[in-house]
């Protein structure tokens, strides 16, 4: 894969001629929202087919894969639209293999999804995943499990050879993380035991293969109780051949203070849980000052600390799949950024005829524009360049893989890098 950054005066046609591919292929690979109005500074994934196949009457995906000695998953990764439709249309061409693309590592990839995810987006994404983390089950203080309507997502995941994983979070009625709800559970051994048994029963009935304990904003006083709960969960689930993941705040040292960090003790939790998911994003956030969601320099600091106290093969690096648009000037406690997709960020750049900048320290793109009301904005987002930089940290640090928050929008920049450079485990 070649990463091309659009320069002044270039068009889709001139870029396609430069690399000897068709404009239509560049549009398809990047799902370009602005093919007639490319933005200076916009990055494009250029993938050159080595082997393509024209679908014939009576073909099946498994037969095509067998004939070329590849997996059906690989064909779906190279042709996401086929994964979405599930239909082999005679006369259509599919890419079997791209030129000069060899995996640099084998990784596990998790993706979080809400139950209302667009089913076409889900199907396009599943070929790139090992686990589908379905957000989110809750619980009552007495240990009753608050269920969700997840049957269809589980069934679709299994069609694609993706293992479903239950997400458990202490959420209140407003859908916010509740420190008090977690504390109530921790103070009642019988409630903890009841909840764990309810979880085991539900996981076995529905076909879940793992649980992700996503407990955020745990009171510092509950640090030991939280570890005890994780230990109970891991011990019980392991008896059934089920896995325990724990999501951890992005710490750069063991001495960090604050509600988000203190109860997330990397060494002790990392020693107990099967895997940990390091949430290496949200430096740029809704009410914070404008900046990249996951600046690579900050991500690197979290990983450096993580691997110093946890077995790297237990670690999943957080991968953000969203962008923020801030109105300016930024005023703390007043300004709120709008959360948008990375594709929407490109659309806004094109609509406002701006130049996309690239912050070398953060390894992230950004741009400024003025809206019709005369308000200036700044947008920080991710593209194929920033994703290429971030994802290469996984083999550098010897990590098990990555966890995408979240997969509600399909982001070609991310999935092009994954399919070009990584072999993704299926369990």
N, C-alpha and C positions, 0 to 999 in steps of 0.2 A: 504494500500500500504506500502510495505517495501522498503527502499532505501538501496541497497547493494553497497558497495564500493569494487571494485576488489582488491584483495591482491595478492602478489607474489605467483606463482604456481597454482593459481586457473584457471580453464577452464570453459567454458560455461556448460559443462556436470556436473562438480562437483558442480557448483552453483545451477543448476537446481535440482540436487539430494538433496542438502541442504534444499531446500524449497518445495520439492515434486511437482514440476511442470516440464513440458517438456522444453527442450532447444528451441524448435520451438516457444513456447509461449513467452519466454523471447526475442527472436529475433523479434517476431511480435510486442509485446508491446513497445519495445524500437526502433524498426526499425533499428536494429543494423547494422552499416556499416562494422563492424569488428568482426563477430562471431568467426572466427578461430584465432583471434589474439587480445584478450582482453588486454587492457592497465591497468597496475597497477595504481590505483587511479581513474579509470573510474567508474562513478556511474550508477547503473541500477535500474529501477523501477521494483520491483517484485510484481505482482498482481496475486492473487490466485483465480481462478474462483470458485464461489459458485453455480451458476446455468448456465448451457450451454444448447444450443439447436441445434439439427441437422436439417438443412433445408430440408423440404419435397416438393415434386411437388405440385404446386398450392398455396404455402405459399405466403403471403404478409407481408410486414413489419408491417403494422398496425394490422393485425390479430395476429401476434406473440406478439406484444407489449400488445395487449388487453388480450391475454391468460395469460400473466405473470403479468399483472397489472403494467406495466411500460410504459413510453413514447417512441415513436419512436426515439426521440432525444437521449434518454439515451442509446438505443441500438446502435445508430450510434456513440455516444461518446466512447462506449466500443469497437467498431469495425470500426475504421476509414477507413479501406480498403473498407468496404461495402459502406460507404458514398461516396467514390471516384468512385466506379463502378456503384452503384445503382442497382446491379444485385444480386438476391438471387439464388445461385447455389445449387441445391439439393445435399445433401451429405456433404456440408460445415458446419462447426460448428461456431456458434456465441455465444459470452458471453453475458448473460442477466444481471448477477450481479456478482461483485467481492466480496470476503469474507472480512469482517471487514472493510468496507468502508462506513462511515456515514458522510454526509455533515456537515461541521462546520459553514457554512454561505450560504446565498443566495446572489448572486452578479450579477451585469450587466457587460458584457464584450464586449468591442469594439475592432475591428481589422482594421488597415489601409491596403489598397491594391491599387496597381496601376492597370490600366485596362489591362495590359499585363500579369497578374498573370496566372500561369499554372492552367488550370481549374480543374485538379485533386487535386492539392493542395488546391484550393479554396473550393471544395466540402468536402474534408477531414476536413477542418478547420471550416466551417460554423456551424456544430453542437455545437461548443464551444462558439459561438458568439451571442450577443444580437443585436448589430448594426454592419453593414459593412460600414466603412468609406472609400469612394472611392476618391482617390487622383488623380488629384485635378483640380477643376474649377479655372479659372482666371478671370480677368476683365481688361477693358481698363480704362484710366483716365476719360472717359466720361460716364462710368457706364454700358457699354455693357458687357454682360457675355460671357466669352470665354469657350465654352463647350468642353466636351470630349466624346469619344465613350463608353458610360457606360451602354447601354441598356441590354447587355447580362449579365453583373455582377448583375444588379438590378434584372433581372428575376431569375437568379440562387439563389440569396440571398432569394428572396421571396419563392422559392420552399422549402427552409429549415426553413421558419418561422423567418428569420432574417431581421430586418428593415434596409433598405439602408439609409445612411447619406451622404449628399454632403459635400465635403471638399472645402473650399474657401481659396485661398492663393494669395497674391500679388507677382506673379512670373514674372520675365522678360523673354526676348526671349531666354536667356541661361539657363532657368530653375532654377534661383536663386531667393531667396527672395529679393524684391526690396523695400527699405525704401521710395524711391522717388515716386514710383507708389502709395503706400499707402497714402503718403502725398498729392499727387495730388487729390486723391479721397476725402480725408478728407476736402480739401479746397473748394470743390464744392458740396453744399447741393443738387443741382438738380441731379448731377451725383450719389450721394449716394442714393437718392430716386429712381432713375431710376434702379440702380443696384439691390436694394432690391426688387422692383417690378418684375424685370426680374428673380430674384432668386425664388420668390414665384410662378411665372408662371411655371418655369421649374420644381420646386419641385412637384407641383401638377400634372403636365403632366406626369412626370416620376415615381411618387410614392415614392419620398423621404419623410422620416419621420422626419428628423433633418438636421441641418447644423452644421459643425464644422468650426469655424472661426480660421484659423491657420495663424495668422499674426505675423511673427517673425522679429526681428531687427527693430522694430518701433522706430522712432526718439523720444527721451525724450520730445521734444517740442510738440509732437503729442499725449501725454498721455491723455489729456482731450478729444481731438477729437476722439481718438480711443474708449474711453468709450462712447462717444456720439453715435458713429456708432454702437457699440454693443447694446446700449439701443434702438436705432431705429430698429435694426434688430429683437431684442427679442420682442419688442412691436408689430411689424407687423406680425411676424411669429406666435406669440401666438394667434392672431386673427383667424388664420387658423388651430389651433391645432397642430402646428409644433414646434419642440424644437430647442433651441440654445445652442450649446456647444462652449466653447472657450478654445483653447490650450494655456497653460501658461508655461513660462520658469521656471526652477527649482530654486526657491528662498528659502533662509533659513532665511531671515529677510526682513523687509520692507525698509531697508536702503541700499540695494545692488545697486551699480552703474554699468553703462555699457549699451551699446546698446541693449543687449539681455534682460535686466531686467527692466529698469526704467519705461517703458510704460506699463508693465504688473503688474498693481496694484492689488494685490490679494483681499483686502477687497472690493474695489469698483466694480471690475469685478465680483467677486464671488456673490455680492449682486444682480447684474443685470441678469447675465446669468442663464439659467436653470441648466447647469452643467459646470464644468471646468475639463480639462484634464491636470494634472501636468506632465510635461515631465521629469520624474525622471530618466534620462539616459544621455549618452554622456559625462560622466566624462572621460572615455577613448574614444578618438575620433581620426579621421584620422591623424591629424597633431599634436596631443598632445602626451605627454609622455605615455608610456605603463602603463595601469592600467585597472581595471574592468570597463565595460561600466556603470554599475549601482551598485557601492559598497553599501551594505546594510546600512552601517553607514551613508553615505551621503543621501541615499533615506529616511532614518528615519528622518534626520534633516529637509528635505523639507516637509515631512508629518507633523512633529511637528509644523512647522510654518504654514503650510496650514490650519490645523484644528483649529489653534488658531484664525484665522481671517475669515474662511469660514465654513459654515455648512458642516460637514463631509459627509452628505448624498448627497451633490452636487459634491463631489470630486471623480475623477477617477485617480488612480495611473498609471503612465506610466510603461509599461512592455517591456523591450527590447527583440528583437528576432534576434540577429545578434552577430557576434564576430569580433575581430580584430587580425591581425597577423602583428607584427612590426619587421622589420629588425633592428639589433643592430650593433653598438651603436646608440642610439637615438640622433639625432642632431636637435634641434629646428629650424623650418622654412625650414628644408631640408628633414627629414625623414617623409615618408608617410606610414601609415599602410594600409594593404589590408583588405577590408571588406569581411568576409566569413560567412557562416552559422554555427550554432553550431554543426550540423552533420558533416560539412567539418572539423571543428576543431578536432573532434574525429578521422576522417579518417587520418588527418595529424599526429596526435599523434601515431596512430597505424603504419602508414607507416614509421615513424622515430623511432619506438621502444623506446619511452620516458616514463617517469613516470609523471603522472598528479599530480600536487600539489594543495593544497586548502588553500586559504588565509582566515584565521578565522575572521579577522576584516572585510574584504570586503564580506565574505561569497561567494567567487567566485573561480572557478578553473582556473589554468593557467599551462603552461609548456614551456620549452625551447627545441629547436632543431637546428641542423645545416643543411643547405641546401646543395645540390651537389656542389655549388660554394664556399663552405666553410664559408658562411655568417650565423652567429647565429641569431636566431629569438626567440621572445617570443609571445605566443598566450594567450589572455584572452578571456574566453567564458563563457557561462552559461550551467549548467547541471540540473539534477533533484533535486540535493541538493540545489543549489543556487535559483532555482525557488521555491522550497518548502519554503525556508526562506523568500523570497521576498513576495510571495503571501499571506503568513500568516500575513503580515502587514495590509492587507485590513480589516479583521475583528478586528484586534487589535485596529485600529484607527477608526473603524466604518464607513469605506468608502462605497460609492455606488458600487464601483467595480474597474475594471482596463481597460486600453487601450493598446493594443499591437502595437508597432511599430517594424516591420510591419509583415504581414502574408505571405510574398512572398515565404518563405520556411517553410515546416512543421517541427515543433520542438516537438518531442515526450516528451521530458523532461518537457516542459511547459504544454502540454495538458494532460499528465498523472496526474499531480498535480491538474489541474483544475477539471478533471472529478472525481478524487478520493475524493476530499475534499470540493467541492463547487456545489451548485445547481445554474445553470445559467438561468437567466431570459430570457424568450422569450416574445416579445411585440406584 
